[in-house]
Every structure is written in C-alpha cells, then in structure tokens.
C-alpha cells in the first residue's frame, strides 16, 4: 500500500495530460492481497480528481466482483472481462452476475485484455450466449504473451470472429469504441473525412488455424485477419504488404 499514492498520481497526470488517458489498478491477490478495495478507493480518488476513467484489472481477487463494481462509475472500464479465474463475471452456475449487467447498463465498459492468463474461450462463450459482449477488444500484449497465446492484436480479433462476432462489430470494438472510451480527438478511430489518417489495413483470409486461449484450451478457426499495411498520419510504414505471421 505504501506505493499507492493518489497525490503523486494526480501530479504525474497533470504534468502529462497529453499522453495519460486514465488510471489503471491491478487487484489480483498476489499484488493487492486483502487490500484490494482500499487500493481501489485510492485509485478512485486519483481518477476523480483528474476527471479521467478508471480501469480495473479483475480475476483472482480477494474481494468478490460485485463489491469492486460498486465502486466504479460511468465511463470506467473492467479489463480481463473473460478471465477463467475466480472473481470473473460468471457465477458458480455460469450465469452472468446481475451486478455485471447493471454495471453495463450504467455505462461501465467491459474490456477483453487477453494477455497471458486472462482470457478463456469458455467464459466468453458462456457470456456471449447470455448476450454479454465486450465494449472494447484489446490484446494485453507483453513479454509474457507475445510468443503465445496472444501473438498480436490481429490474432485476438480473429478469435472473436470465431466466437461469432461480426467483422463490423469486431472492428468497431477495436477502433471507434476505445477511441470514445478514452476520449481521443474527434474522428480518431474512424475513416470520416477530415479525421486523422491513421489506419490498419487487414486481409480477411479463409484458412483453418488452431487458436489457444490463456487457459491452454484450443479451438479450430476458419477466418483469420492478416495485417497488410499500417498508415500513421497519412504515411505508410514498412512495405505495402507487411505479413506478421505465416498462414
């Protein structure tokens, strides 16, 4: 707890408003222990002081999810929403918790945050069957997940195609929705005339491929998004075709 200092957090954010988009707190037992709600309260204090959203890392927490959700507000985000660990969005009978539905109704966004240990096909499939989809899709790509099971954002997006989310909705949840959630400049996350010319160009390829979640469970996919080019502020980076992996 001695590292959780809202005053220093507020000061750092005020000095870097151009790059800081919110406050994130990780509440896993091995990080926060029994102090998760106390730490969340300090993060809440910092986020409210600077008027930015609060993102909460769930899964394997000391306190149950309903108590955590009770401290969130409209515009906040819950990441690792399809975790296969304890403290997720499903109850012991695999039903979406009523508190999760209320949180969504109150404008709290569910974020994927795949990562090394935070995405389970089974959780996503159970939630989807009950109409609970993510607000934003993210990879949580880092040193521990880049060589599997995440690999890259395109692979994460392709998993959601396999789960039955339409291509249009997959793209919306990785562009327009996060741009709105994190208050990016108007037009970011879209292809509207006059907006910033940032774009990721993909090819949708039909090819059988094996995918794996964070729990080691595998699925056989049919469709896969393949990165082709990156455009930043109107400039194409790399070659016109930049394959990231072999199909």
Backbone bond lengths (Angstrom), bond angles and torsions (degrees), N, CA, C in turn:
res aa  C-N    CA-C-N  psi(-1)  N-CA   C-N-CA  omega(-1)  CA-C   N-CA-C  phi
1 X - - - 1.458 - - 1.529 112.12 -
2 X 1.332 116.32 -22.78 1.469 118.56 -178.33 1.532 111.62 -66.34
3 X 1.327 117.75 -15.70 1.457 120.40 178.66 1.539 112.04 -90.24
4 X 1.313 116.80 -11.23 1.466 120.85 -177.48 1.528 108.96 -91.29
5 X 1.315 116.45 95.15 1.457 121.82 -174.72 1.530 110.10 -122.16
6 X 1.325 117.98 100.01 1.472 119.99 -177.23 1.526 113.49 -63.17
7 X 1.323 117.29 -33.29 1.465 119.67 -179.01 1.528 111.61 -64.90
8 X 1.327 116.56 -43.79 1.462 119.64 177.38 1.520 111.14 -68.58
9 X 1.329 116.34 -34.94 1.463 120.89 177.22 1.531 110.17 -62.10
10 X 1.299 116.11 -46.88 1.464 121.66 178.89 1.526 110.48 -60.31
11 X 1.319 116.65 -45.00 1.460 121.08 179.81 1.521 111.50 -60.79
12 X 1.330 116.55 -44.75 1.466 120.56 -179.91 1.522 111.67 -63.71
13 X 1.325 116.43 -40.85 1.466 120.11 179.02 1.522 110.99 -64.40
14 X 1.326 117.02 -44.74 1.461 120.51 -179.37 1.529 111.56 -62.45
15 X 1.332 116.75 -30.26 1.463 120.51 178.94 1.525 112.71 -80.91
16 X 1.339 116.49 -12.26 1.475 119.88 -175.12 1.522 111.81 -137.93
17 X 1.324 115.28 44.26 1.459 120.58 -178.39 1.530 112.86 -59.51
18 X 1.333 116.95 -25.03 1.456 120.04 -175.93 1.534 112.88 -73.76
19 X 1.324 117.54 -18.20 1.462 119.21 -176.97 1.530 114.51 -125.16
20 X 1.324 117.99 -16.87 1.464 120.10 -179.12 1.520 109.83 -93.71
21 X 1.343 115.40 125.96 1.458 121.07 -172.45 1.526 113.74 -110.46
22 X 1.316 117.38 -6.59 1.456 118.97 -179.04 1.518 110.99 174.99
23 X 1.325 115.33 -175.14 1.464 122.60 179.41 1.524 107.91 -117.90
24 X 1.337 116.32 130.89 1.469 121.65 -178.90 1.523 109.09 -116.83
25 X 1.331 116.39 138.15 1.463 120.41 176.02 1.525 109.45 -133.41
26 X 1.334 114.84 136.38 1.453 121.67 179.53 1.519 108.51 -104.51
27 X 1.340 116.23 123.97 1.459 120.12 -171.52 1.528 114.39 -112.06
28 X 1.322 118.04 15.70 1.464 120.36 178.75 1.528 110.48 -58.73
29 X 1.335 116.35 150.76 1.468 120.89 -177.89 1.515 112.30 -55.57
30 X 1.346 116.76 -42.65 1.463 118.50 -175.10 1.520 112.90 -73.83
31 X 1.336 116.34 -7.20 1.463 120.70 175.92 1.531 110.70 -103.91
32 X 1.322 115.95 -52.41 1.470 120.56 -174.37 1.522 113.68 -100.78
33 X 1.320 117.14 -17.69 1.458 119.96 -178.85 1.526 111.82 58.10
34 X 1.319 116.23 -134.22 1.464 121.21 179.87 1.527 112.12 -83.79
35 X 1.312 116.83 0.68 1.462 120.69 -175.72 1.528 113.43 -96.90
36 X 1.340 117.45 17.18 1.464 118.60 -172.00 1.528 113.38 -60.72
37 X 1.317 118.21 -43.69 1.467 119.85 -178.73 1.527 111.19 -70.79
38 X 1.317 116.00 -35.44 1.463 120.22 177.06 1.531 110.04 -64.82
39 X 1.327 116.29 -44.24 1.462 120.50 178.39 1.529 110.72 -65.80
40 X 1.332 116.46 -39.65 1.458 120.66 178.32 1.524 110.48 -61.47
41 X 1.319 116.91 -37.32 1.463 120.62 177.91 1.526 112.08 -61.96
42 X 1.329 116.89 -37.84 1.463 120.84 178.38 1.535 110.46 -70.20
43 X 1.326 116.74 -39.30 1.460 120.28 177.01 1.526 110.46 -65.28
44 X 1.337 115.63 -38.54 1.465 121.24 176.20 1.525 110.66 -59.93
45 X 1.315 115.32 -42.95 1.465 121.26 179.45 1.530 110.82 -60.05
46 X 1.324 116.82 -45.25 1.463 121.00 -179.16 1.517 111.63 -66.58
47 X 1.329 116.79 -45.87 1.463 120.83 -178.83 1.524 111.55 -62.79
48 X 1.313 117.07 -42.29 1.462 120.72 -179.84 1.527 110.93 -66.00
49 X 1.321 116.91 -36.68 1.465 120.65 -177.25 1.524 111.81 -65.72
50 X 1.337 116.84 -32.60 1.468 120.06 -177.48 1.526 112.59 -103.78
51 X 1.334 117.16 -2.27 1.456 120.99 177.03 1.507 114.54 69.08
52 X 1.336 116.82 34.81 1.456 121.60 179.83 1.530 109.74 -117.95
53 X 1.341 117.46 157.82 1.471 119.59 -179.86 1.522 112.20 -70.06
54 X 1.320 114.26 157.86 1.459 122.29 178.27 1.524 108.35 -111.38
55 X 1.325 116.93 128.99 1.467 121.43 175.73 1.525 108.75 -108.74
56 X 1.339 115.36 130.54 1.460 121.08 -177.63 1.522 110.12 -115.94
57 X 1.323 115.77 128.13 1.459 124.38 175.97 1.521 107.50 -85.08
58 X 1.348 117.17 117.92 1.468 119.99 -179.30 1.529 110.46 -109.76
59 X 1.322 116.02 173.39 1.453 122.61 -179.02 1.512 111.01 104.52
60 X 1.344 116.15 125.46 1.462 122.18 179.20 1.528 111.53 58.49
61 X 1.329 115.82 47.48 1.467 121.00 178.47 1.528 110.59 -101.15
62 X 1.323 115.77 157.06 1.464 120.77 177.78 1.528 110.23 -69.30
63 X 1.322 116.49 -44.28 1.472 121.11 -179.06 1.525 110.30 -89.39
64 X 1.331 117.80 147.38 1.468 120.79 178.88 1.530 111.15 -67.38
65 X 1.325 115.76 152.87 1.460 120.94 -175.95 1.532 113.58 -57.01
66 X 1.342 120.55 -40.58 1.474 118.95 179.78 1.524 113.54 -54.67
67 X 1.337 118.20 -37.56 1.462 120.37 179.01 1.527 111.20 -68.06
68 X 1.317 116.08 -33.64 1.467 120.62 178.01 1.520 110.22 -70.40
69 X 1.317 116.32 -46.18 1.469 120.84 -178.91 1.523 111.73 -62.09
70 X 1.323 116.98 -30.87 1.467 121.22 -178.77 1.523 111.86 -63.96
71 X 1.327 117.28 -18.71 1.462 121.13 -177.87 1.530 112.05 -97.94
72 X 1.337 117.47 1.67 1.462 120.87 -179.16 1.517 111.17 -96.89
73 X 1.335 114.68 160.76 1.457 121.65 -177.18 1.525 110.69 -128.72
74 X 1.328 115.60 169.03 1.460 121.34 176.63 1.531 110.43 -52.43
75 X 1.325 115.78 130.07 1.461 120.85 179.76 1.513 114.25 96.16
76 X 1.336 117.30 -12.12 1.463 120.26 175.85 1.522 110.10 -75.25
77 X 1.331 116.22 165.94 1.455 121.41 -178.01 1.526 110.87 -128.60
78 X 1.331 114.95 143.09 1.464 122.37 174.09 1.514 106.84 -112.09
79 X 1.329 117.93 112.46 1.456 120.40 -177.72 1.522 111.61 -99.91
80 X 1.346 115.81 158.74 1.464 124.18 -172.53 1.526 109.56 67.24
81 X 1.325 115.60 39.47 1.465 120.88 -172.92 1.532 113.23 -64.97
82 X 1.342 117.94 -22.18 1.465 119.80 179.04 1.524 111.38 -108.70
83 X 1.305 115.73 34.17 1.461 120.25 177.46 1.518 110.74 -61.12
84 X 1.327 115.28 148.63 1.459 119.73 175.65 1.509 111.80 -96.95
85 X 1.323 116.79 5.45 1.461 121.77 -179.23 1.537 111.33 -88.99
86 X 1.315 116.19 171.75 1.461 120.67 176.34 1.527 109.65 -64.25
87 X 1.318 115.05 153.10 1.456 119.55 178.42 1.510 113.50 84.24
88 X 1.353 117.30 19.03 1.458 122.09 179.30 1.516 112.49 -88.39
89 X 1.320 115.86 -164.74 1.462 120.78 -173.08 1.530 113.84 -84.70
90 X 1.338 117.63 -6.50 1.462 120.87 -179.33 1.529 110.50 -103.68
91 X 1.333 116.39 149.89 1.458 119.89 175.22 1.529 109.34 -88.36
92 X 1.319 117.03 -172.19 1.462 121.31 -175.92 1.523 112.57 -68.12
93 X 1.346 117.66 -13.77 1.468 121.64 177.59 1.523 111.35 -107.04
94 X 1.330 115.72 17.68 1.472 122.91 177.28 1.527 113.19 65.00
95 X 1.312 116.68 27.83 1.464 121.34 174.18 1.527 109.17 -100.04
96 X 1.331 115.48 142.68 1.466 119.40 177.35 1.527 108.49 -64.31
97 X 1.313 115.66 130.30 1.462 120.41 -179.40 1.533 111.12 -60.47
98 X 1.335 117.99 137.53 1.467 120.59 176.63 1.528 112.09 -55.86
99 X 1.317 117.14 -34.35 1.464 121.14 -179.90 1.533 110.98 -64.40
100 X 1.331 116.68 -32.52 1.467 120.89 177.70 1.529 109.53 -68.07
101 X 1.300 116.71 -43.39 1.469 119.78 178.65 1.529 110.83 -63.07
102 X 1.319 117.03 -41.25 1.461 120.30 178.72 1.529 110.58 -64.71
103 X 1.321 115.88 -38.64 1.458 119.69 179.60 1.526 110.39 -62.62
104 X 1.329 116.95 -43.40 1.464 120.82 178.43 1.518 110.41 -62.76
105 X 1.316 116.56 -43.36 1.466 121.38 178.71 1.527 110.97 -61.88
106 X 1.317 117.11 -29.11 1.466 121.96 -179.24 1.523 112.93 -88.80
107 X 1.335 116.60 8.30 1.467 119.61 174.85 1.511 116.04 88.80
108 X 1.336 117.32 17.58 1.462 120.88 174.25 1.523 108.14 -90.27
109 X 1.331 116.96 130.33 1.460 121.67 -174.33 1.523 111.76 -92.75
110 X 1.331 115.90 140.36 1.455 121.48 171.35 1.522 108.51 -92.96
111 X 1.318 116.36 129.52 1.466 122.58 179.23 1.523 109.05 -117.67
112 X 1.333 116.56 143.50 1.464 120.90 -175.04 1.530 112.48 -70.69
113 X 1.336 117.93 -60.95 1.461 120.61 -178.37 1.525 112.42 53.33
114 X 1.329 116.78 60.32 1.472 123.28 -173.51 1.527 112.54 -48.90
115 X 1.323 116.74 -68.74 1.454 122.01 175.78 1.516 115.60 62.08
116 X 1.306 114.55 -173.14 1.462 121.88 -177.54 1.524 111.92 -72.90
117 X 1.325 117.19 -33.73 1.461 118.47 -173.86 1.506 115.33 -136.26
118 X 1.341 118.11 24.46 1.469 118.34 -169.21 1.523 115.71 -129.05
119 X 1.333 117.75 20.15 1.464 119.25 176.78 1.517 109.82 -140.19
120 X 1.350 115.63 125.25 1.456 121.60 179.29 1.525 109.27 -123.69
121 X 1.327 116.35 126.13 1.462 120.35 176.46 1.528 110.26 -53.65
122 X 1.309 115.79 -43.92 1.459 120.41 -176.00 1.522 111.50 -59.70
123 X 1.331 117.43 -44.06 1.466 120.57 178.93 1.518 110.99 -63.64
124 X 1.335 116.02 -45.15 1.465 120.34 179.96 1.516 111.06 -62.14
125 X 1.324 117.29 -44.06 1.462 120.95 -179.03 1.519 111.60 -63.57
126 X 1.328 117.23 -41.27 1.468 120.78 177.83 1.526 110.66 -64.84
127 X 1.325 116.70 -42.16 1.462 120.70 -179.64 1.527 111.04 -67.77
128 X 1.331 116.89 -42.50 1.460 121.18 -179.81 1.527 110.36 -61.19
129 X 1.325 116.74 -39.87 1.472 120.37 -178.81 1.516 111.19 -65.26
130 X 1.334 116.41 -17.32 1.468 121.58 178.29 1.533 111.69 -107.15
131 X 1.338 115.81 12.85 1.461 120.64 173.81 1.511 115.81 80.90
132 X 1.337 118.37 17.21 1.460 120.51 -178.90 1.525 109.99 -106.10
133 X 1.340 115.81 102.16 1.453 122.94 179.29 1.530 109.70 -104.68
134 X 1.330 117.38 161.63 1.465 119.43 179.67 1.522 111.71 -75.89
135 X 1.329 115.73 149.67 1.462 119.15 173.09 1.511 110.46 -76.73
136 X 1.346 115.77 -37.57 1.462 121.46 -179.93 1.527 109.41 -136.62
137 X 1.327 115.56 146.07 1.468 121.95 178.21 1.517 108.38 -111.16
138 X 1.336 116.39 123.13 1.460 121.14 179.89 1.523 109.52 -135.74
139 X 1.327 115.88 156.39 1.460 120.63 -174.25 1.523 113.93 -91.17
140 X 1.335 118.31 -29.26 1.461 122.78 -170.39 1.533 108.59 52.31
141 X 1.323 115.20 54.17 1.462 121.61 -178.40 1.521 110.24 -81.10
142 X 1.319 116.63 127.14 1.461 121.22 179.28 1.521 108.71 -154.27
143 X 1.310 116.14 -176.56 1.468 121.25 -175.53 1.526 112.49 -55.31
144 X 1.320 116.28 -35.27 1.456 119.84 -176.93 1.513 115.16 -82.09
145 X 1.344 118.28 -11.70 1.468 120.18 -175.71 1.517 114.01 -121.17
146 X 1.338 117.98 -6.93 1.463 120.09 -173.74 1.533 112.30 -69.47
147 X 1.317 117.12 -26.80 1.461 120.87 177.58 1.523 111.73 -97.74
148 X 1.315 116.50 19.85 1.439 123.99 178.96 1.529 110.27 119.26
149 X 1.324 117.12 143.48 1.457 126.80 6.67 1.535 115.39 -88.23
150 X 1.355 117.34 -1.84 1.466 119.51 -174.78 1.532 111.32 -82.62
151 X 1.302 117.89 -55.81 1.467 125.80 -176.60 1.522 112.48 71.06
152 X 1.328 117.72 -56.82 1.465 121.62 -178.69 1.526 109.53 -168.42
153 X 1.317 115.63 171.43 1.462 120.14 -178.55 1.524 111.83 -66.04
154 X 1.342 116.94 -36.78 1.467 120.38 -179.16 1.529 111.25 -59.67
155 X 1.331 116.79 -38.80 1.459 120.36 178.73 1.519 110.76 -65.91
156 X 1.338 116.77 -40.67 1.467 120.56 176.99 1.526 110.43 -61.44
157 X 1.327 117.33 -44.23 1.465 120.60 179.16 1.522 110.86 -62.29
158 X 1.325 116.14 -40.28 1.465 120.46 -178.80 1.526 111.21 -63.87
159 X 1.319 117.17 -32.29 1.464 120.53 177.50 1.528 110.85 -63.46
160 X 1.321 116.22 -34.64 1.464 118.80 179.92 1.523 111.92 -76.29
161 X 1.326 117.46 -27.02 1.464 119.88 170.06 1.524 109.11 -62.48
162 X 1.317 115.84 -43.42 1.466 120.73 178.49 1.525 111.12 -61.43
163 X 1.316 117.13 -35.48 1.458 121.48 -177.99 1.531 112.58 -77.51
164 X 1.339 116.25 -3.27 1.458 119.51 173.87 1.511 116.13 104.37
165 X 1.324 117.63 3.22 1.465 120.15 176.24 1.531 107.85 -77.72
166 X 1.331 117.23 134.26 1.463 120.60 -178.22 1.525 110.83 -66.23
167 X 1.324 116.38 155.95 1.463 120.53 179.21 1.522 110.51 -57.37
168 X 1.327 117.25 -42.84 1.464 121.30 -179.42 1.531 110.92 -59.46
169 X 1.335 116.70 -43.60 1.461 120.32 -178.20 1.526 111.83 -73.41
170 X 1.325 117.19 -34.05 1.465 119.91 175.19 1.523 109.57 -61.04
171 X 1.326 116.91 -47.04 1.466 121.21 -179.26 1.529 110.87 -64.83
172 X 1.323 116.72 -40.19 1.473 120.15 178.91 1.525 110.92 -60.30
173 X 1.329 116.20 -39.58 1.457 120.76 -175.94 1.526 113.82 -78.57
174 X 1.332 116.90 -4.03 1.460 119.71 177.24 1.535 111.84 -118.74
175 X 1.332 116.26 1.49 1.471 120.69 -179.87 1.529 111.02 -129.35
176 X 1.320 116.55 -80.94 1.466 121.30 -174.40 1.527 112.64 -62.34
177 X 1.322 117.12 -43.69 1.469 119.29 -177.30 1.528 113.27 -63.52
178 X 1.345 118.92 -50.09 1.468 117.32 177.76 1.522 113.43 -66.11
179 X 1.344 117.04 -33.17 1.469 119.36 177.84 1.523 110.33 -61.90
180 X 1.326 116.44 -39.22 1.458 120.74 178.52 1.529 111.04 -72.60
181 X 1.331 116.44 -41.80 1.463 120.55 -177.18 1.520 111.98 -63.19
182 X 1.340 116.56 -35.05 1.457 120.96 -176.67 1.524 112.78 -104.14
183 X 1.325 115.96 14.32 1.473 122.07 173.34 1.523 113.24 54.37
184 X 1.337 116.15 46.07 1.456 119.68 172.83 1.528 108.97 -68.02
185 X 1.342 118.35 162.01 1.470 120.62 179.48 1.527 111.81 -54.34
186 X 1.295 116.27 149.88 1.458 122.51 -178.12 1.522 110.69 -54.47
187 X 1.308 116.15 131.62 1.458 121.51 179.31 1.509 113.81 98.77
188 X 1.333 117.58 -21.96 1.460 120.66 177.33 1.527 109.36 -64.06
189 X 1.307 115.62 138.72 1.459 119.54 -179.03 1.514 112.64 87.10
190 X 1.329 116.88 10.78 1.464 120.66 179.21 1.522 109.35 -140.21
191 X 1.320 115.08 173.56 1.466 121.42 175.98 1.524 110.21 -113.64
192 X 1.320 116.52 30.37 1.459 120.74 -179.99 1.527 110.87 -69.01
193 X 1.318 115.48 147.80 1.460 120.50 176.57 1.527 109.80 -57.97
194 X 1.331 116.16 130.02 1.451 120.78 179.01 1.510 114.89 92.24
195 X 1.324 117.41 -9.21 1.458 119.45 179.09 1.530 110.00 -79.83
196 X 1.328 116.79 167.22 1.458 121.33 178.75 1.527 109.33 -62.11
197 X 1.329 116.15 133.35 1.469 120.66 -175.71 1.521 110.95 -81.90
198 X 1.326 115.76 66.85 1.459 122.38 173.38 1.522 107.64 -107.38
199 X 1.317 117.06 129.10 1.460 119.19 -178.83 1.522 110.72 -154.89
200 X 1.313 114.78 144.76 1.461 121.49 170.42 1.527 106.46 -112.00
201 X 1.322 116.50 125.19 1.462 121.77 -176.82 1.523 109.04 -101.88
202 X 1.331 115.29 125.47 1.460 120.69 -178.33 1.528 110.87 -121.13
203 X 1.300 115.17 156.24 1.458 122.94 167.44 1.524 106.67 -110.50
204 X 1.326 116.79 131.84 1.457 121.12 175.16 1.522 107.67 -93.59
205 X 1.304 115.55 112.51 1.468 119.87 -174.16 1.524 110.31 -113.80
206 X 1.342 115.20 136.93 1.457 120.60 175.34 1.525 107.94 -91.40
207 X 1.324 115.67 111.37 1.457 120.57 -178.69 1.520 108.80 -162.36
208 X 1.320 118.74 125.94 1.468 120.54 179.30 1.525 111.06 -58.96
209 X 1.322 116.69 134.89 1.461 120.71 177.65 1.516 109.76 -153.14
210 X 1.320 115.70 149.28 1.448 121.47 -178.46 1.521 110.02 -96.17
211 X 1.308 115.74 128.24 1.461 121.28 179.20 1.520 108.82 -116.84
212 X 1.317 116.36 156.70 1.457 120.96 -179.09 1.524 109.55 -136.91
213 X 1.331 116.74 144.84 1.459 119.87 179.14 1.524 110.06 -96.24
214 X 1.315 116.80 -171.40 1.465 121.15 -176.92 1.521 113.02 -74.77
215 X 1.322 116.35 -11.81 1.456 120.60 179.97 1.528 111.76 -97.43
216 X 1.339 116.15 0.00 1.455 120.35 -179.16 1.510 113.55 88.28
217 X 1.331 117.61 3.44 1.460 121.64 179.53 1.527 109.37 -81.37
218 X 1.325 116.60 139.00 1.468 121.58 -174.54 1.521 112.15 -111.44
219 X 1.332 114.40 152.52 1.455 122.84 174.43 1.536 108.07 -138.30
220 X 1.323 116.31 153.25 1.466 120.88 176.39 1.523 108.38 -102.64
221 X 1.318 116.33 116.28 1.454 121.46 -178.52 1.513 113.04 -94.73
222 X 1.325 116.02 161.59 1.465 121.83 179.86 1.519 111.51 -111.62
223 X 1.352 116.90 -37.06 1.459 121.64 -176.50 1.524 109.98 -114.26
224 X 1.329 114.62 143.63 1.463 118.60 179.59 1.523 110.50 -143.83
225 X 1.330 115.39 134.89 1.462 121.25 175.97 1.522 109.55 -85.06
226 X 1.333 115.65 131.28 1.465 121.71 -178.68 1.523 109.28 -118.59
227 X 1.331 118.62 118.98 1.467 120.91 179.19 1.530 110.97 -62.03
228 X 1.333 115.54 134.17 1.467 120.65 -178.65 1.522 112.85 -116.42
229 X 1.319 117.74 -36.95 1.471 120.61 -178.77 1.522 109.61 -162.23
230 X 1.323 115.39 155.77 1.460 122.28 176.72 1.519 109.48 -123.62
231 X 1.316 116.38 129.83 1.463 122.20 179.03 1.523 107.75 -118.17
232 X 1.322 117.17 124.16 1.461 122.21 179.11 1.521 108.87 -125.70
233 X 1.334 115.72 118.39 1.470 121.71 -178.64 1.531 111.21 51.98
234 X 1.326 116.04 38.70 1.461 121.01 175.74 1.514 115.44 87.20
235 X 1.329 117.69 -3.25 1.468 121.30 -178.50 1.528 110.16 -107.30
236 X 1.344 116.00 131.91 1.459 120.99 177.17 1.522 108.87 -83.86
237 X 1.323 115.97 128.94 1.455 120.79 -179.30 1.524 110.33 -104.56
238 X 1.346 115.43 139.31 1.453 120.24 -177.68 1.511 110.43 76.51
239 X 1.324 116.85 -162.06 1.456 121.44 177.47 1.516 109.64 -76.26
240 X 1.321 115.60 170.19 1.470 119.40 179.60 1.521 110.87 -66.40
241 X 1.338 115.77 -26.07 1.468 120.56 174.85 1.524 107.41 -126.37
242 X 1.330 116.05 121.76 1.463 120.11 -176.69 1.521 108.84 -125.83
243 X 1.329 118.62 86.29 1.469 119.80 178.67 1.525 110.52 -67.63
244 X 1.312 116.67 133.85 1.455 121.22 -179.39 1.532 110.93 -96.77
245 X 1.306 116.63 -28.63 1.461 120.01 177.57 1.516 108.89 -148.27
246 X 1.287 117.71 162.67 1.457 122.44 178.87 1.524 110.00 -88.32
247 X 1.312 115.71 141.91 1.463 120.79 176.25 1.522 109.34 -107.79
